[in-house]
Amino acid sequence: MPQPLLSVKNLISEFDTDEGRVRAVDDVSFDLAAGETLGIVGESGCGKSVTALSIMRLLPQPMGQIVGGEILLEGEDLIQASLSRMGKIRGNTISMVFQEPMTALNPVHTIGRQITEVPYLHKDISKDEATRQAMEVLDRVGIPSPDMRMGEYPHQLSGGMRQRVVIAIALACKPSILIADEPTTALDVTIQAQILELIKELQNEMGMAVILITHDLGVIAETSDSVVVMYAGRVAEQGTVYDIFDNPSHPYTRGLLSSIPRLDSILKSVLPIIEGMVPGLLDLPKGCRFENRCPYRKDSCAESIPGIESISQSHIVSCFHWRDIESGQVGK
Amino acid sequence: MSENPILEVRDLKMHFPVKEGIFMRTGKYNKAVDGVSLKIKPGETLGLVGESGCGKSTLGRCITRLYNPTAGQIRFEGKDITHIRGRELHPYRQNIQMIFQDPMESLNSRHTVGDILQEPFIIHKICDKASRQKRVVELLEIVGLPARSVTRYPFEFSGGQRQRIGIARAIALNPRLIICDEPVSALDVSIQSQILNLLIELQKEFNLSYLFIAHDLAVVKHISDRIAIMYLGKLVGEGEGETIYQNAKHPYTQSLISAIPIPNPHHEVKRQVLSGDVPSPIDPPSGCSFHPRCPRVMDECKVKTPKLIPLKEHAEQDVACLLYT
């Protein structure tokens, strides 16, 4: 097997809060191959954004810390990398697109300046050349008359246009990995379709790998090759998109997939639900994180954290009872 | 079909003045709602779908009379409530309630849940303190919250629970119609279905009518008997949920439906990606306001404004598009 482009191994990230130290990401591992799209799905507070920020080494300082694990970019551990080395990687090899384009853009600088900065800092080129490249990438993400837009400020653009600018900034140096953290959540469906289409096109064109973080299972099904399902800081299940949607094995994944209203569901029928709510990071269950909401719960689930078990070569799950659930031996 | 509608809106307009220049003169108007007509029957859910800025929330707020409409008519149970004021409005405020998107903003953070839920009874002078308190506990039980919640404050609850408090407040006075403005879009996926189930259950139990405003089409389809699609202050299509999803005729509705990501990796994506953004309602395009983005635009679309009329061959849906006139 070839070496993966990015390999996250047993990542643990913690935050200091007023109420104590919380572990937002706990033992998360996954590989990303070149050109692949990896979807990370989970509800708010499950640690999906913290995972992304850890890879970028952008955890808020001084509260956020990576306390364990490895993040290997082509064999180089980013956790050990110096700040200046990270500065070279960010925006050049790994780029990030954030959820809310208005806060990701600097309101007091023109669009042009914010994009030009990227190639100018990373490549040994003149300002004019950087401006030319910036215009090219603006044009590529579908912004009409880029030469005019270069002189405008973020507030003069619509939400969809702003997200295109953020993508343009991320792509200015043709990175090999793009991390998109809820890139379309703040946008309307028709604009979401435009942006997802754009990311896919650019991915095919540049051959970059994408980590797509979202809570929308529809977006995951449509765009991802492989999927990581996270719950309360841990990986619940991981596999190819077909493994996850055709053969969900973790009770949480099963619950999530059956609870979403679908276009072909019966009008006003009762939706299956996951009882209760996501536990707070300060009072996590001792054993399996999903234990207090799980319909298949046994007493032993509360005692220890389930390890990772392989279902197939591509499909892993973190549940004591996945075999029994699958064979129907334990019911609701 | 002969049943009288509980709510009837005719050609409703809500134009907000836009103040410009140093003298703050009104130059232009933001035509947030520009000629909308709709009907809701008792016990029925009308889903209202559209992109941000299309005026769907404004329409909801006009119906609850949080705004005073510029023109048109709102009839509730046959009576015109478009321009009534003050004391006259009281009985309608009881009958038409609202559930908001963000339950943190719509609940007063300095009041306990008990205070919040008693307030409707106090304002409408409905019952004495003892029966009020009893009723509050009943309400909490109906929405699935423990009775001890009365002494607690909104911040002590999760998003889903806060939305339950919002729902309890909305049903406190036994309303006939509830305007649900994006009631689940701020919630996590696993909580959304809990709230949807609750809304459906309450509707059956109390024969409530809903105007369900949302941008998530799968959610709207699940809960709505009929669906209306709004674009730039106007309705472009209306019909039964199933008809709209299977056989929508308006090009905008078609692209809106094709843009929904389907949670099934085997589903083949056949998408009609719309170019461009929603234009500003201050300066809408001439003719059909969808024409600059429409994949099937014709010359006459730029000058003629289509009306919402029943489709000839498909009586079960209304469409505002010149392709079908």
HADDOCK unambig.tbl for C-alpha pairs under 7 A between the chains (distance, minus, plus):
assign (segid A and resid 43 and name CA) (segid B and resid 188 and name CA) 5.90 0.50 0.50
assign (segid A and resid 43 and name CA) (segid B and resid 189 and name CA) 6.99 0.50 0.50
assign (segid A and resid 44 and name CA) (segid B and resid 188 and name CA) 6.83 0.50 0.50
assign (segid A and resid 188 and name CA) (segid B and resid 51 and name CA) 5.75 0.50 0.50
assign (segid A and resid 188 and name CA) (segid B and resid 52 and name CA) 6.72 0.50 0.50
assign (segid A and resid 189 and name CA) (segid B and resid 259 and name CA) 5.98 0.50 0.50
assign (segid A and resid 189 and name CA) (segid B and resid 260 and name CA) 6.53 0.50 0.50
assign (segid A and resid 190 and name CA) (segid B and resid 256 and name CA) 6.16 0.50 0.50
assign (segid A and resid 190 and name CA) (segid B and resid 259 and name CA) 5.69 0.50 0.50
assign (segid A and resid 190 and name CA) (segid B and resid 273 and name CA) 6.88 0.50 0.50
assign (segid A and resid 190 and name CA) (segid B and resid 274 and name CA) 6.40 0.50 0.50
assign (segid A and resid 193 and name CA) (segid B and resid 259 and name CA) 5.63 0.50 0.50
assign (segid A and resid 193 and name CA) (segid B and resid 273 and name CA) 6.38 0.50 0.50
assign (segid A and resid 194 and name CA) (segid B and resid 273 and name CA) 6.18 0.50 0.50
assign (segid A and resid 217 and name CA) (segid B and resid 263 and name CA) 5.38 0.50 0.50
assign (segid A and resid 218 and name CA) (segid B and resid 261 and name CA) 4.49 0.50 0.50
assign (segid A and resid 218 and name CA) (segid B and resid 262 and name CA) 4.57 0.50 0.50
assign (segid A and resid 218 and name CA) (segid B and resid 263 and name CA) 3.74 0.50 0.50
assign (segid A and resid 218 and name CA) (segid B and resid 264 and name CA) 7.00 0.50 0.50
assign (segid A and resid 219 and name CA) (segid B and resid 261 and name CA) 5.42 0.50 0.50
assign (segid A and resid 221 and name CA) (segid B and resid 263 and name CA) 5.20 0.50 0.50
assign (segid A and resid 221 and name CA) (segid B and resid 264 and name CA) 5.51 0.50 0.50
assign (segid A and resid 221 and name CA) (segid B and resid 265 and name CA) 4.61 0.50 0.50
assign (segid A and resid 222 and name CA) (segid B and resid 261 and name CA) 6.57 0.50 0.50
assign (segid A and resid 222 and name CA) (segid B and resid 265 and name CA) 5.87 0.50 0.50
assign (segid A and resid 241 and name CA) (segid B and resid 265 and name CA) 6.71 0.50 0.50
assign (segid A and resid 242 and name CA) (segid B and resid 265 and name CA) 6.52 0.50 0.50
assign (segid A and resid 245 and name CA) (segid B and resid 264 and name CA) 6.65 0.50 0.50
assign (segid A and resid 256 and name CA) (segid B and resid 190 and name CA) 6.12 0.50 0.50
assign (segid A and resid 259 and name CA) (segid B and resid 190 and name CA) 6.59 0.50 0.50
assign (segid A and resid 259 and name CA) (segid B and resid 193 and name CA) 5.98 0.50 0.50
assign (segid A and resid 260 and name CA) (segid B and resid 189 and name CA) 6.91 0.50 0.50
assign (segid A and resid 260 and name CA) (segid B and resid 193 and name CA) 6.60 0.50 0.50
assign (segid A and resid 261 and name CA) (segid B and resid 218 and name CA) 5.90 0.50 0.50
assign (segid A and resid 261 and name CA) (segid B and resid 219 and name CA) 5.78 0.50 0.50
assign (segid A and resid 261 and name CA) (segid B and resid 222 and name CA) 6.25 0.50 0.50
assign (segid A and resid 262 and name CA) (segid B and resid 218 and name CA) 5.44 0.50 0.50
assign (segid A and resid 263 and name CA) (segid B and resid 218 and name CA) 5.21 0.50 0.50
assign (segid A and resid 263 and name CA) (segid B and resid 221 and name CA) 6.57 0.50 0.50
assign (segid A and resid 265 and name CA) (segid B and resid 222 and name CA) 6.59 0.50 0.50
assign (segid A and resid 266 and name CA) (segid B and resid 222 and name CA) 6.86 0.50 0.50
assign (segid A and resid 267 and name CA) (segid B and resid 222 and name CA) 5.07 0.50 0.50
assign (segid A and resid 267 and name CA) (segid B and resid 223 and name CA) 6.05 0.50 0.50
assign (segid A and resid 268 and name CA) (segid B and resid 200 and name CA) 6.25 0.50 0.50
assign (segid A and resid 268 and name CA) (segid B and resid 222 and name CA) 5.76 0.50 0.50
assign (segid A and resid 268 and name CA) (segid B and resid 223 and name CA) 5.03 0.50 0.50
assign (segid A and resid 270 and name CA) (segid B and resid 197 and name CA) 5.72 0.50 0.50
assign (segid A and resid 271 and name CA) (segid B and resid 193 and name CA) 6.09 0.50 0.50
assign (segid A and resid 271 and name CA) (segid B and resid 197 and name CA) 6.37 0.50 0.50
assign (segid A and resid 273 and name CA) (segid B and resid 190 and name CA) 6.69 0.50 0.50
assign (segid A and resid 273 and name CA) (segid B and resid 193 and name CA) 6.07 0.50 0.50
assign (segid A and resid 273 and name CA) (segid B and resid 194 and name CA) 6.05 0.50 0.50
assign (segid A and resid 274 and name CA) (segid B and resid 190 and name CA) 5.96 0.50 0.50
